[in-house]
C-alpha cells in the first residue's frame, strides 16, 4: 500500500513554520502516521527504529496521535523477558469512504478505510429507468455497503463513483450517459454532495480500471500505458506517468464511437462503429460462429481498432481489459501483438489485464485509499496549528 503525504517537509502548514518546534512535531507525527499506514500495527520501539528517532520522541508521537483519535491500541506483542510491548494501529473508522461502480446492469459497492482492508462487496439490481436518479442510486449503494460492513451510514465521508460516461471533472458535467437514466448531466458532483452530505469523486469506468491496473495489475512497472476496455461498450484509458489523461471535456478515449476502418469492412460490413465491430455483441456472435476461432477473429478486429491509438499515442504498453479482455486473456493479447507487428510499424507490449474481478471498483478503492490518507495527514497537520 502506498502512503500519501499531504505536504512536503519544506512547506508551511497554517502558521507552523519550518524549523520551529511545532514544525518538528508535525513532521514527526506525519512520519509516525505514514509508517503505521505502510507497515500496519507497530510498537513505540519499532516506530523509533523505523523513523530513526529516539524512544522518548517515538513515545511522544504516539501519545499525540492517540490523544487526537488518529491511532488506537491494537494489542500486545511478546518480546521475551519483561512485560509485553503495546502495539498501535491507525483508527480505520476515522475517515471512511464507499467505492461504487454503476454499470449498465447493476451497482456494486464496498466500504473503504485507511488500512485498505477488504470489506464485503454488495451488488444491487438497477431500479426501473423511471424510478432512477443519481441520489437514489448512490444513497442505496452507500446504505447497502455500510450494512454489509456493519458500520453506520452517517460515518461515510467520501465516495468514489465509476460510471459508463465521460466525466468533465472541472466543469462537473457528464456526457455519453446512455446507461444513467435520471442522472443530471450538469452539476452532478455538486448535486450529490449537497443531497448526500459526502465528498464525491466521479470518473469514467475505464479510467478507474486503469488506476487499478497501475496499482495491482499489468502496468505497475511502465512509464505510461493505454487500457483498452472491452465490454458492452468500448473505452480507452490513457495513463501518462501515473496520471490519467481525460481530455478537455472528459471525453478522451471514447473510441467506441469511431467508424470501422476500410480494412474492416470485409470482416463485418454491417458494423458502423468500433463498438459494433468488436464490442460485447460482436464478441458473442464470433463465439457462436461454428468452425471459427473466435479469439483469433477478435484479435484481428482489435488490432485494426488500435491503429488510431498507436498513431496518436504510441503507448509503451496496451492492456486489454474489461470482460472481453479478461476472457480472451494472454492468447488474445499475443494474437493482437502478432497482427500489429505484421501490419504496422508499431511494436507496443500488448498484455492482458491482471486485476481480476471488479477492476472498476478496485480502481475506485485505490482513489479513496489515497484520499483517506490525505485527510488523515491533514488532521495530523492541524495538531500543530495554533
Protein Blocks (a to p, Z undefined) as FASTA:
>chain_A
ZZddfbdfkbcehjacghiaklmmmmmmmmmmmmmmmnopadfklmmmmnopafklmmmm
mmmmmmnopaccfbdcdeheajddddddddfklpccddddddfkbccdddddfkopacdd
dddddddfklgcfklmmmmmmmmmmmmnopafklpmbdcddddddddfknopaehilllg
hiafehklmmmmmmnopacddddfklmmmmmmmmmmmmlmbfbdcdddddfbccddddee
hiacebjnopgoilmlpccdfklmmmommbmbfklmmmmklmmmmmmpghiafklmmmmm
mmmmmmmmmmmnopabdcdedjklmmnmmmlmmmmmmmmmmmmmbdcdddddfkbgakll
mmmmmmmmmmmmmmmmmmmmmmmpZZ
